[in-house]
Amino acid sequence: MPFNGNIIVVQQQSDIQVMDHEGRLRVRTTGNGPAVLFRDGKKFNIEWRRTSDEWLRFETAEGADAMLQPGKSWISIVATSTTLP
């Protein structure tokens, strides 16, 4: 069965910290940076952006909202040292 949703890989600065012995992470979710959106079998290079008083946004290089597929979205946050696919 095909996946009808969005997979987003967000690159975040190295402010990722291990919080406890379970391996839970503390991740800064404000700022901006590169991301990749996988939707409809295609890859889109996008940007993520968020200030402390707004929702997480995904935008094209031109600043328009990235078009997400209705339904579920899976977001993975990786360090900036990670090479995006």
C-alpha positions in Angstrom: 0.0 0.0 0.0 1.5 3.4 -1.0 2.3 6.0 1.7 0.0 9.0 1.3 1.7 11.6 3.4 4.8 13.5 3.9 8.3 12.6 5.2 10.3 15.7 6.2 14.0 15.5 7.2 15.0 18.7 9.0 18.6 19.7 9.6 19.1 21.5 12.9 22.2 23.0 14.5 24.2 20.9 16.9 22.0 22.0 19.8 20.7 18.4 20.1 21.4 17.1 23.7 20.8 13.7 25.3 18.5 14.4 28.3 18.6 11.1 30.2 19.7 7.5 30.3 16.8 6.5 28.0 18.3 8.5 25.2 15.6 11.1 24.9 16.8 14.2 23.1 16.3 17.9 23.7 16.2 19.6 20.4 16.0 23.3 19.7 13.1 24.0 17.4 13.5 27.7 16.8 15.6 29.1 14.0 15.8 28.0 10.4 17.7 25.7 8.1 17.6 23.2 5.2 15.1 20.4 5.0 14.0 17.8 2.5 10.4 16.9 1.8 9.5 13.5 0.3 5.9 13.5 -1.1 4.2 11.7 -4.0 7.4 9.8 -4.8 9.4 13.0 -5.3 12.1 14.9 -3.3 11.8 18.6 -2.7 14.5 20.8 -1.1 12.8 23.1 1.3 13.6 25.3 4.3 12.2 25.1 7.8 11.6 28.2 9.9 10.2 28.9 13.4 10.3 31.8 15.9 9.4 31.2 19.6 5.9 32.5 19.0 4.8 30.7 15.8 4.3 27.2 14.4 7.0 25.3 12.5 6.8 26.3 8.9 8.2 24.7 5.8 8.9 26.9 2.8 10.3 26.8 -0.7 13.5 28.6 -1.7 11.2 31.4 -2.9 9.6 31.8 0.6 6.2 30.2 -0.4 4.6 27.6 1.8 5.8 24.1 0.9 2.8 22.1 -0.3 2.2 19.1 2.0 0.1 16.2 1.1 -3.1 16.0 3.3 -2.8 13.3 5.9 0.1 12.2 8.1 3.5 13.9 8.2 6.6 12.3 9.7 9.4 14.7 10.7 12.9 13.6 11.5 15.4 16.0 12.9 19.1 15.5 12.2 22.3 17.4 13.0 23.7 19.8 10.4 26.7 17.5 10.1 24.3 14.9 8.5 24.3 14.8 4.7 20.7 15.1 3.5 19.6 12.6 0.8 
